[in-house]
Amino acid sequence: MAIASMLAANLGTTWTNLATNLDCDLSTETDISLELNEFASETGLYTVTGKSGAVCDGVSPKLHLNKGQTYAFHQTHISNWYHPVGFAYEPGGAHFDLPEVEGEGLQYYVNDVAVTDDESGFGLDGYEPLFFYPQEAWSNYTFKVDLTVPDVTSFYYFCHIHSTMSAMIEVKGATNNATSPTKHDQYFIAPPTISARDEMCGTVGLETFMDTETFTHKTCDGKSFLCGDMKAGSENFNECLERIDCKMHHDMAVHTDNDPVATFMRQMIPHHANAVSMAKVLKKAETMAGRELTDEVAELVRSIINVQNHQIQTMQGILDGLGADYGTKCYEDSGNGCPHGCVPMGRRSRHLLFATSPCGDGCMLG
């Protein structure tokens, strides 16, 4: 049975997509805790709870807070590593050079001590660098941020390291003169839709590569990225790996560039993205099986997801700085959709990147 068919058979019922931007009134809370759901997007998205036990539904909830009231946002849970929270009047804040909440309305704390001797004066420049520390060192600290809600109609909480994590805060009791965001449509990055198949695998954007019957260029027809028997209990895990490896195989086949740096970045971005997906697939598989990763493996998985996602955004920034796009995919080029040197499907195939044929060299495909 084909990988796609096996995966479809194992899915059974439709899964519910992760909900985002759901209203969550925490105006009566004093302390708010942030954690991360790493499966909700490429970088993950915040989940939010109140000290009283109120739990916001979904991820990236739209918080409702009172104007002028001070709330403490806690980030001690290990999932916050590499995700220091910030607050801005426009989505993305510093990532897009847009104004942030600063000064008297914001104070960062480390080990319950206000950081006031940094360049910002309110602790951000002393707080954020600690989130790049190794996990074991980071976990020796406690982190919180005191936010006094400004007189605006709405603003944003976001991650200072990963640029795709903005979520909204609606202000209760804002005055008639309160300002509103003006660049939401331009800069707000909506969370992705998580398909049923992606939810099963713990991935994002994998749907296209799940079904080789409808995938335009049938990138991975006749190719296999695993060998050996599928052991009982590992079928879904192996099938998910096959699909993310197909996606990397497709995305790493890029046109070369006169600038080797650009070609390097264009190939390395999907290479890193696959490492992130592999880490998520492993964690999701163990979670669905009712098992927990050992501390050593859990730390490694978390590091791959958080660090390599940050490196992906760094590489995207380098391409932007070069004035280069993210590259034309060879398989998506006009014509037969195959890179130079690749024989179209149905004829003898040259093995690309790291793929192997399940029937060995020299067999006829198609």
N, C-alpha and C positions, 0 to 999 in steps of 0.2 A: 504494500500500500504506500502511496506517495506520502511524503512528510506532511504536505498541506492537508491531505485527506485525513491522515491520522489525527492531526491537531484539531481539525473541525469535528471529528467524531468524539474526541475527548472533551470538547467544550461543553456539550450538552446545552444547558439553558444559557440565556443571555445574562451577562453580568451587568450590574448597574454602574454607570460612569461615576467617577468621583465628582462630587458637587463642589463648586467654587462660588465665591461672592455671595454666600448666603448670609442674611442679616443675623447679627449676634449682638444682643444688647448686654454689654458688660458695664453699663454706666454706674451701677451701684457697687461694683467691685473696687477693691483697693490694690489688689495684686493680681497680675495676669502672667501666666506661664506660656512660653513658646516651646514647641517641639517641631520636628521636621518629619514630613511624610516624603521619603525619597522617591516613592513610586509615582507621585502626582505630576511630575514634569521631569525634564532632563536634569534639572538641578535640585528638584524637590521643592515643596511648598510648605509654609508654616501651618501648623495646627495650633489652636488657641484654647486655653481653659482658664477659668477664674478660680480664685482662691476658695470661694464658697463651694466649689465643685461643679459650677456651670461649665458645660463643654460645648464649644461652638461646633456646629455641624459642618462637615466637609473640610476642605482645605482653603487657605487664603480667604477666610470669612471676612465679611464687611462688618467691622466693629462699630458699635454705637457708644460713644463716650460723651461725658458732659464737658461743656466749655468751662475752662478755668480750673477744672479739677485735676489733681495730680495722681497719676497711676504708675505703679512700679511694674515694669516688664522684666520677668526673670528668664535667664537663659542658661541655667545650670545643667539642664538635661544634656547628655552627651551628644544627642543628635544635632545640637546647636553648633557644634564644632565646625568652624569655617563659615558660619552664618551669623555674623554680628548684625543686629537689627539697627536700622536707622529710620528717620522720619522726615518726610519731605512734603512740600506744598504741591509738587508735580510728580508724576510717576517716574521712578528710577532715580530721582534725586541726583546725587553726585555722578552716577554712571553717564548721565547726559548733560552734566554741568547745569543742572536745574536747582533752584533754591531749596534748601533744607530747613527744618526746624532747628534752631541753634540758640545759644545764649541762655538766658534765664529760664527758658521753657524746657530745657533739657539738661540732664545730669547723668553721666555714666559712673557706675560704681564697680570696683573690683574688690572682692572680699569684704563687701559692705562698707567700703571706704570710698568716699567721693574722690574721683581723680580730677584735681584742679590745677595741677602743675604742668599740664601738657600744652601744646601750642594752641589747641582750640579753646582752652580755658574751661570747657565743660566735659572733658574726659574722653572724647571720641578718639583722639590721637594716642591715648594711652590704652584704650580699651580694644580697639580693632586689631592692632598688631599681635595681641595675645592669641587671637583666633587662628593665627598661622603657626602657633607652637605645635609640636607633636601632641597627639591626643593625650598621652599620659601626663605630660606637663600641663596641658590646658585644663585637664580635669582636676588639678590641684587648686584651682581658683573657683570662686563663685562670681557670677555676673548678673547685674541688673541695670536697668535704665529707668530713671524717673522722668516721666513726660507730663508736663502741664499742657493741657489741650488748648491750642490757640483759638482765637475767635475767627474761624473760617467755616465755611459750610461743610467742607470735606478736605481730607489730605490723605497721606499714604504712609504705610509702614513697608519697609523693604529690606533686602539683604545688602550690606555694604560690599560684599565680595562677589556675589553672583547677581547678574544684572536683570534677571527675568522673573523676579519674585515679588513685584509690587502688589499690594492689596490695599483696599480702601478703609478709611475711618470716617464715618459720618458723625458730625458734631451736633449734639443736642443742646439747644439753647443759644445757638449762634445769633448775633445781633443782625438787624436789617442791613447793616453796612458790611457784613462779613463777605470776604472775597471767596471765590471758587476757583478750582483748577481751570486753566485755560488750554493746557496741552495734553489733556487726557487722550483724545483720539490720536494724537500724533505720537505719543511715547508709551502709552500703556500696552503691555504685552499680555494678551489674554492667555490664561492657562490652557494647555492643549486638551483636546478631547481624548480620553483614554478609552480605546476600543475594548470590547470583551476579550479579544485575544491578547491585547497588550496587558490588560489587567491580570490575566492568568499568568503571563510571563514576568510581570513586574517592569515592563518596558514602556517606551513611548515611540510612536511613529513607526511601528513595525507592521501594521496591517497590510500595507502594499506588498510586503515580502512574504506574507503568509500563504498566498495563493499563486502558485506559479502558472496556473491556468489563465489568469487574467492579467498578470504582471506583463506590461507591454512588451518588453524585450526578452522576457523569460531568462533573465540574467543567470540564474542558477540551474537551469535545465541540465541534467546530466552531470551535475557536480555534487560532491558530498564533502562535508567539512568534519565529519566524524566517521569512525569505523568501529566495528565490533557489534555485539548484541546489545539491544536495549534491555537492560535489566528491569525486572518488575519494580515499579515505583519510581522509575527514573524517566519514563517515556516522555512526559510533558517537559521535563528539564532538558532532555536531549533535543526534542523538537524545537524548543525555544532557542537553544544554542544554534541549531542549524539555520534558523531564520535570521538571527542577528548576525551570524557570520556571512550569510548571503548579502545582507544589507551592507556590511563593511566591504565585501568583495565588490559590490556595485559602486559604492561611494568612493572607494580608493582608486578606482580606474578613472583618472583625470587627465586632461590634456596637459602636456608639459608647458613650461613657461620659460622665457628667456632669463628670468630671475629664478635661480634655484631655490631661493628662500620661499618664494610664492608656491612653487611646486611642493616643497617640503610641507608647508603649512596646510595646503589643500589635501594632501594625503594623510598627514598626521591628525587632523581634526577627526575624520571618521575612524581612524585607528584608535584614538582615545575614546571616542564615543562608544566603540564596541567594547572596550575594557569596562566602561561604566555600565553598559547593558549587561555584560557577563556577570558583574558583581551583583547587580539587581536581580538577575535571573536566579543566581545561587541563593540569595537571601529570601526571595519569594518562594522558591521551591522548598527550602527548609521550613519556612513559616507555614506553608500549606500542609506540609507533612507533620506538623506539630512538633518539630525539633528546633532547638536553638543552636546557633553557631557557637563554637568555643570563643572565648574572649579574644584569642589571638586572631582567629579567622574573622570575627566580627570587626575587629579594629582594622584589619587589612581591607575588608570590603568597604568600610566607611571611608577609609583613606582614598581608595581608588575612586569612589563616587565623587567625593568632595574636591579632592586635589585635581584630578584630571578634568573635572568640569570647569574648574577655575582656569586650568591651563588651556582648555578649549577656547574660553572667552578671551584669554590673552592672545592666542594665535589668531582669532578672528579680528582682534584689535590691530594686530600687526598687519594683516592683510588690508584692513581699512586704511592704515597709515601708509601703506604702499600704493594706495589707490587701486588695489586689485580686487576683483570679485572672488567668490569662493570656488570658482573654477567650473568649467563645462565637464559634465560627466561623459565619459566615452560611450557608455551604453545608451545615453540619451541623445547622442549626436544624430544628425540627419543620416539617412541611408539605412544600413542594416543594423545600426545600434551596437556594433562590435568595435572594440579598440583596434587600431592598426595591428595586424598580425594575428588577429583572432578570426577563425573560420566560423561563419554563421552557423547557427544551430541546424542539425540535420546532416552535417558533414563532420569530418574529423576535427576535433576541437583542440586548440592549444590551451594548456592549463594556464590560467591567469592568476597572478598574485600568489595565493597559497592553496588554491582549490585542487582537489583530486577527483578523478572519475571513479565512481563506485565499482566500475567493471574493469579498471586497470587501463594502462596505456594502450592505445591502438584500437580500443573497441569503438564501434560505431554508435554515435549518439543520435537521439531523435526518434 
